[in-house]
Amino acid sequence: MIINPDQILNNNKTDQTLHQSQFKNLATLLNQQKVDVNQILQKLADFQVAIPSWALGAGGTRFGRFSYQGEPSSLEQKLEDIGIIHALTKTAGAVSLHIPWDIPSDYNAIKEKAESLAIKFDAVNSNTFQDQPDTTESYKFGSLSNTAQAVREQAIQHNIDVINIGEKLGSKSMTVWLADGSSFPGQSNFQTALSHTQDSLKKIYKQLPDDWKMFIEYKPYEPSFYSTVIQDWGTSFMLANECGEKAFTLVDLGHHLPNTNIEQIVSTLMLKGKLGGFHFNDSKYGDDDLTVGSIKPYALFLIFNELIYGMNNNPQNPELSWMIDASHNLKDPLEDLIQSLEAIQTAYAKALLINQKQLKEAQINHDVVTCQEILQNAYQTDVRPLVREARLREGGAIHPLKNYRSLSVREQLIKERGKDSVATGL
């Protein structure tokens, strides 16, 4: 299914009058505060978030998976679903593929399909957290950290294969996430596991094209529950430094212990020029992979404050790669992704309202009250008219979720693909 721009235009007509009134009122207020509204609108329009191929179907839990009808059963259909989201939001202009779930059978055809939908290929992701039918060695006790050299070599070669696939598609980065770890004390030698991982990553890094980046992801627990080899940002940062200047840390919002100050982590990594990628999701207890902004919207706003400061003041840090990493067990996956994109843009817009000069002055003067007021004033501003206007100017929907439902997208996908269609790779 492809959404015609005229369909969006027609649906926007019913919301146009109210939107214009709300936007005019907000723009007037912001102009009085000497906020450059057009500059913010442009930044919102330019902000693109990659959609993960694995998030287009129903997610699962340790106890089961409840399939969602009309899921994309091929890479082509996954791109079509992202095309639907991008047509409505104008914010989902990239896809992040997971190998071996998303190996194209015809690279040229896939590239043409993506181009026709205005979708670029973001970071490609390797998979050594589960065994594949065509492999001889098992990752049950680890991959890049495994005590067995044959297992490590298989995992290294898989990552190199992922790089080669990404090159054919025009991607410029890869993400390495390891499930390696231990569930019982004494099961693994911490130093040996870390040394093996470091050596394996260096071998993968040597095969990285000159204009590519490697993102090293971390996670404190799960699927191992006693130790994880790359358990925190410090370990990832250390490994990235060991690999070289093209290796960076990737921050996933769900990959932290409760109450971790993620905004401080982000700030430190950008100061050191080592923040490469960012995975959006939300959580209450752990790596819940819930809809972005559904649990901790203020925390997301504070993180964006540090991201914006870093982008403006840390030229040593590269342009960041943005991606959603979520799992949908209850919602329509496309509706969930639309909600996530809305939350991301809203948090970004609010953070753009922060007067960084005034905040800096208040910090220097130790005026704690004013510091809080500056942040609160930005956070409590209803910026949704800004987000809608940015979409509207790019040809998107004023209300993407409303359009999605009024166009009966899921019903159409079920007609095209059937009720039993299941997304690949899950």
N, C-alpha and C positions, 0 to 999 in steps of 0.2 A: 504493500500500500504506500502510495506517495501522496502527500498533502499538497494540493494546488494552492499557490499564493492567493488566488481569488477567493478560495474558501475562507482563508484567514481574514482577508480584507472584509468580506461580507459579515463575518462574525464580529469583527471589531466595530462595525458601525453601531451596533446596539450599545456598546460600552464607551464610545468615543466622547460623547458630551460630558458624562460624569468624569471620565478620566481627565479630559482637558481642564475642567474646573478644578479638580484636585491638584493637578500638576501646576497650574497657574498659581494657585494659592501657595504651594510649597516653594515654587521658584521665587515668588515675590519675597517670602520670608527669608529664604537663603541669600538672595541678593542684598537684602538689608543687612545681613551678617557678613557681607563681602565675600560670599562663597561663589566660586566660578562654576555655575551650574553646567554650562556647556562642556567644561573640562571633565567634570564628573561623568556626564552622559557619555562622553567619548571613551573614558576608561572602562565604564561598564560595558559598552559595546565591544571593546577590544578584548575583554576578559573571556577567554575560552577555556572550558573544562572538558577534559577527555572522559568519555563514557567507557567503562570497562566492559568488554564483550561478555564476561560471565555474569553481569548484573542484569541482563536483559531477559533472563528466565527466572523462574522461582528459585529462591535459595533453599537452604535446608538447615537442619539441626542435627545434633548427634542422635536424635531419636527418630528422625524421619524427614521426608520431603513431600510437600503437598504441591503437586504440579499445577501450573496456571495455564489455562487453555490458550491456544494460539501462540505458543512460544516459538521463537526462531530456531529452526533445526539445522541451519546452515550459516556459514559466514556471510553469505549474501543477504540472508534475511536479517541477520544481526545489524548489518549496515543499514538496511531499510528502516529498522526500528530506530536507530540513532538518527537517521534522516528525518523521521517523524518528530523526534524530540527537538532536533536542531531547527526544523522549520517553524516550530511553535515558539521556542525560547530564544533562538539565535545565540545560544551560549554553549552549545554542545558540538563544537566544530572539530572534534577529534575523537579517535577511538584508540583504546589500549587493548592489544590482543594478548591472549594467553596461549603459549605453545606447550604441548602439541594440540590443544583443543581447536586452534584456529589456523591451521596450516592451509593456505590457499591451494586449490587444485589448478587454478589458472591465475597467475599473478597479474598479468595485464588486465584481465577481466575484472579482478577485484579492485585494482587501482582505478580503472575507469568508472566502476560502480561508485567508489568512494568520492571520486572527483565530481561526479554528476550530482552528488548529494552535499557537496561542499565540506567533505570530511577529510581531515588529514590523519596520518598514522602517528600516534604518540608512542610512548615507551612500549616495547615488547617485553612480556613477562615470561620467565622460565618456570618450569614446574619440576622440582625434584622432591616434592612433598608427597607424591604418590607414585606407585609403580605403573608402568605402561605395558601394554601387551607385547610390544616388540623389543623389550629390554631384557637383558640376561641377568643383571644384578638388581638386588632389592634395596630400597631406601628405608627399610623398616628401622634400621639403627643409624640413620643419618645418611647424608649425601656428600657434600663437600667436606664434611668433618669426619667421615667414616674412618674407622681404623683400617679397613680394607682398601688397598690402593686401587683395585679393580673398580670398586664402587665409586671412588673419588674420580677416577678417570672417566667413567661413564657420565657422571654428573657434569664434569668439566666440558666434555664433548657436547652434551646437550645444550649447555649455555652458549657454546660457540655456534652450534647449529641455529640457535635462536637469533644470534647476531646476524648470521647469513640470511635468514628469512627476513629479518627487519630491514636489512640493506636493500633487498629486492623490492620492498614496499615503500621505501623512502623514509623509514623511521630513523631517528638520530639518537636513540637512547634505549637502554635496557634496564629492567628492574630485577634484582636478585633478592628473593625472600626465602629464607631457610626455615624448615620445620625442625631442623636438627637440634637435639637436646637429649635430656634424660628424664626419666620419671621416678627414679629411685636413687638414693644416696649410694655412692660407690659404683654406680653403673658406668660412669664415664670419667675419664681423667680430664678435668677442665682445661689444663694447659695444652694437652695433646690435641683435644678437639679444636681449640682456638687456633693452634699452630697449623693444623691441617686445613682449616677454613681459610686462613690467611694465605697459605701457599696456593690453594685451589683458586681463590679469587685473583691472585696475581697472574696465574696462568690464563684465566679468562680475560683479564684486563689487557694482556699482551696482544690478544686478537681483536681488540676494540679498534674500529676505524678512527682515524685522526680527529674527525669532526663529531664523534659520538661521546656520550656520557654514560657512566655506569652509576645506577642508584642502588645503594645498599640499604635494605629495609631491616628494621629490628622489631622485636616483640618479646615482652617479658615472660610469657608462658603460653601454652597451648600450641600444638597438641601434646607437647611435653610439659610435665607439671612439677618437676624438681629443678631443672635448669634448662635454659635455652642458650645456645652458643652465641648468637648475636642478640643479647637480651635488652640492650638499652642504647640510647643515642651515643653515649661515650664509646661503646665498643664499635658501633658502626662508623663513627668519626675516626677512630683509630685505624680501622681497616681501610677506610677510604684514603687516609693519609699514606698508609703503607702501599696501596696500589698505585696512587699517582694523582696528578692534577685533574684527570678526567673522571675521577671517582668521587661520589658525593653521598651524603646521608639522605634517606627518604623518610619523612615523618608521616606516619599514619595516625590520625587522631585517636583511634581505638587501641593503639598499641602502647598503652601506658598503664601503670598501676593507678588505682583510684587517687584522685586529688593531686596528681602530678601537675606541676606548673608548665604546661606545654608552651605557653607564649615565651617563657624564659629560654626554653630549649631552642625554639625557633630563632630568637634574637641572638643567642650565642653562636649558633651554626652560621647565620648570615654574617656576623662579625668576622668569623673565621673563613668565610667564603666557601662553605662546604654544605650548604643546604641546596639540594638539587631538585627534589620533588616533594609533592604534598598530596596525601590521600585524605579526602573528606569523608566523614561519616559521623555518627554520634553513638554514645553509649551511656548506660547507667551503672553497670557493674564491671564490664570488661570489654573484650573485643566484640561488642554486640552488633556492629555493622548496621546500625539503625539509620533512619532518614536524617540527613544533615539538619542540625538545628532543632530537632524534635525534643531534645532533652536539655542541652546546655547552650542555648543561643548566645548568652552573654559571654561565655568562654570563647565561642567562635569569634565574636566581635573583638575581644581582647587579643586573640591570636592575629586577627587581621590588622589590628593596630601595629603590632610588631612587624608583620610582613610588609606593610606599607612603609614603615620607617626604614626597614632594611632595604627595600627596593629603591628608596630615595637616597639612602646614605651609605650603602655598602656596594660600591661598584665592583669590588673584588668577588662578589657573589654572582653566579650566572643567572640568566633568565630562568625563572622557575617553571617546572612542569606541574600542571594541576590535574588531578583526577579524582573522581568519586570511587570509593571502594565500599560497596554496600551489599547486603544480602536481603532478599525480600521473601519472607516466609508467609506473610499475610496479605500484602497489598499487590495490586497490579504493578509489576516492575516498572513500567513506563511512567505510571502516575507517581510512583515513589521517586524516580529520578527527576521528574519535573519539579516535585516538591523540594528536592535537594538542591537543584539548581537555583530555585527561587530563594532558598535560605542562604545560599552562598552569595548570591548577588546582593541580597539585603544586608548581610553582615559586612560585605565589602563596601557598599554604599555608605553605611553608617560610619565605618572607620575612615572613609574619605572625608567625612565632615569634621573630623577632629582637627582643630587648629594646632598643628604641631609646633608652631613658633610660640604660641601662648603656653602650651603644655611644657615646653622646654624652659621657659622663663619661670613658670611656677615650680618646676622641679629644682631649678637652680636656687630659688628663694625658699625652698623647703615649705612651700605653701601647699600642704597636703589637701586641704579642703578644696582649693581651686583645681588641683589636679583631678580630684574626683568629680567635681562639677563639670569640667571640660569633657571628661569621658561620658558621664551620665547624660549630658545635654545632647551629645551626638547619638548615643544609644537609644534614647527615648524619642528621637525624631522619627516620625513615620515616613520612611524613604521609599515606600512602595510605589508612589507616583513617579519617582525618578527611575526606578527599575523598569516600570511599565513603559515610560517614555523612551528609554534607551532601546527597548525591544521594538517598540512601534516604529521608530525611525529606521530600524534595520529590516523592517518588513515582517516582524514577528507578531505574536498574538498579545493583546493587552492582558488577557487572562488565559495563559496556556492550558491550565488544567480544565477550565471551563470549556475551552475549544476542543480539547481532546475528547471530552465526554459528549459534547454536542455533535461532533463529527462521528461518533460511535466507532472510534478507532479500534478498540478491543474487539468489538463485534465483527468488524470487517476482517481483522486478523484471524479470528476464529473461522470465518467463512473461507478464507484463503488457505489456511494451514490445517484446519481441523481442530477438534477438541483434544486430541491425544498427542499433539505435537509437543515435543520436549526439547528444550535448549541443549545444545551440545556442550559437553565438558563438565556437566554437573551431575 
